[in-house]
Amino acid sequence: MNRITVTGNIGRDPELKYSQSGMAILKFSLADNYGRDEKKVTIWHNVTAFNDLAENAAASIGKGGRVTVEGRLTEDNYTNKEGVEVRRYSILADDIALSLRFGGAEVDPMPVRKQAQTEEEPF
């Protein structure tokens, strides 16, 4: 089973394009950071989404936003201008979700209801 889940920040504004057949295609880069200070490492992932997911994500996400992407890892091999064979990995997204862990989303929590305790109820 080929599954990958990555949470990170969007590096550039997503690009939404349409194929000749009318299929929506969204592409963006995602920065996955770990470590601290001098030992901080950033891994960049290229993400591609299709159809409804592409259109919905394009309307909901932007540069700098934090998202979680779930999908399949793919590998592309090509020869660059200098004649060097290059291997590139990317994620074909099955789902994209806004991450609220560090986000600036405004959440209105439901008020906690306290029930009156009676002598019959121990808790």
Helices and strands as residue ranges (DSSP letters): E 4-10, E 15-18, E 24-34, G 37-39, E 41-50, H 51-60, E 66-79, E 85-98
